[in-house]
Amino acid sequence: MAKTLRRAAAFSALGKALFAGARGGPSLGKRLAALPRMLKATAKGEYDGGMRVALMVAATAYVASPVDVVPELFLALFGLADDALMVAWLAGSVLSETERFIEWEQRRAAVIPGHVVT
């Protein structure tokens, strides 16, 4: 049940993210441009997206992996269906996480660096 809810949430995020640019959210171009910055900030430990980014990297590796060819050879349509579901989940997750990252960047830009004096 929990996996179904997460999958539904990822597909919902994909749908919302694709149409958000027209409704005032970040455009698809801004989201994709934020992806390298998000990966860099996560690697530096500045952004808290570590586990989410790791899952997205794992999903990308799964889809691109030559080991994934085995189910497609034996299961034909079902082997391709798992790739299609993984790509759809990955797209929704990337778009959702980049939106979250863009919001984090905007909040971070509003903070004035300095020291607390007590």
C-alpha positions as CSV (number, residue, x, y, z in Angstrom):
1,M,0.0,0.0,0.0
2,A,2.8,2.5,0.9
3,K,4.6,1.8,-2.4
4,T,1.4,2.5,-4.3
5,L,1.0,5.8,-2.5
6,R,4.6,6.8,-3.2
7,R,4.2,5.9,-6.8
8,A,0.9,7.8,-7.1
9,A,2.6,10.8,-5.4
10,A,5.5,10.7,-7.9
11,F,3.1,10.6,-10.8
12,S,1.1,13.4,-9.3
13,A,4.3,15.4,-8.9
14,L,5.2,14.8,-12.5
15,G,1.8,16.0,-13.7
16,K,1.9,19.1,-11.4
17,A,5.5,19.9,-12.3
18,L,4.9,19.7,-16.1
19,F,2.1,22.3,-15.8
20,A,3.4,24.4,-13.0
21,G,5.3,26.8,-15.3
22,A,2.1,28.0,-16.8
23,R,0.6,28.5,-13.3
24,G,3.4,30.6,-11.8
25,G,5.7,27.8,-10.7
26,P,9.2,27.3,-12.0
27,S,9.4,26.5,-15.7
28,L,10.7,23.2,-16.9
29,G,13.9,25.0,-18.1
30,K,14.5,26.5,-14.7
31,R,14.0,23.1,-13.0
32,L,16.4,21.4,-15.3
33,A,19.0,24.2,-15.0
34,A,18.7,23.8,-11.2
35,L,19.6,20.1,-11.3
36,P,23.4,20.5,-11.5
37,R,23.3,23.1,-8.7
38,M,21.2,20.8,-6.6
39,L,23.6,17.9,-7.1
40,K,26.6,20.1,-6.2
41,A,24.8,21.5,-3.0
42,T,23.9,18.0,-2.0
43,A,27.4,16.7,-2.5
44,K,28.7,19.6,-0.4
45,G,26.2,18.8,2.4
46,E,24.5,22.2,2.1
47,Y,21.2,20.9,0.8
48,D,19.3,18.1,2.6
49,G,18.3,16.1,-0.5
50,G,20.9,13.3,0.0
51,M,18.6,10.3,0.2
52,R,16.2,11.7,-2.5
53,V,19.1,12.4,-4.8
54,A,20.5,8.9,-4.1
55,L,17.2,7.3,-5.1
56,M,17.1,9.3,-8.3
57,V,20.7,8.3,-9.2
58,A,19.8,4.7,-8.4
59,A,16.7,4.9,-10.6
60,T,18.8,6.4,-13.5
61,A,21.4,3.6,-13.1
62,Y,18.6,1.0,-13.1
63,V,17.2,2.3,-16.4
64,A,20.6,2.7,-18.0
65,S,22.0,-0.5,-16.7
66,P,22.7,-3.3,-19.3
67,V,21.6,-5.8,-16.6
68,D,18.1,-4.4,-17.1
69,V,18.1,-5.8,-20.6
70,V,17.5,-9.3,-19.2
71,P,13.9,-8.8,-18.2
72,E,13.2,-7.2,-21.6
73,L,14.6,-10.2,-23.4
74,F,12.5,-12.7,-21.5
75,L,9.4,-10.7,-20.5
76,A,9.1,-8.5,-23.5
77,L,6.3,-6.0,-22.8
78,F,6.6,-6.4,-19.0
79,G,10.3,-5.7,-19.1
80,L,9.6,-2.4,-21.0
81,A,6.7,-1.5,-18.7
82,D,9.0,-1.5,-15.6
83,D,11.4,0.9,-17.4
84,A,8.4,3.1,-18.4
85,L,7.2,3.2,-14.8
86,M,10.7,3.9,-13.5
87,V,11.3,6.7,-16.0
88,A,7.9,8.3,-15.1
89,W,8.7,8.1,-11.4
90,L,12.2,9.5,-12.0
91,A,10.8,12.4,-14.0
92,G,8.2,13.2,-11.4
93,S,10.8,13.0,-8.6
94,V,13.4,15.1,-10.4
95,L,10.8,17.8,-11.2
96,S,9.4,17.8,-7.7
97,E,12.9,17.8,-6.0
98,T,14.2,20.6,-8.3
99,E,11.2,22.7,-7.4
100,R,11.9,22.1,-3.7
101,F,15.6,23.0,-4.3
102,I,14.7,26.3,-6.1
103,E,12.5,27.3,-3.2
104,W,15.4,26.4,-0.8
105,E,17.7,28.6,-2.9
106,Q,15.3,31.5,-2.7
107,R,14.9,31.2,1.1
108,R,18.7,30.9,1.4
109,A,19.3,34.0,-0.6
110,A,17.1,36.0,1.8
111,V,19.3,35.2,4.7
112,I,21.9,37.8,5.5
113,P,25.2,36.2,6.5
114,G,26.8,37.4,9.7
115,H,27.4,36.5,13.3
116,V,25.0,36.4,16.2
117,V,26.0,38.8,18.9
118,T,24.8,38.0,22.4
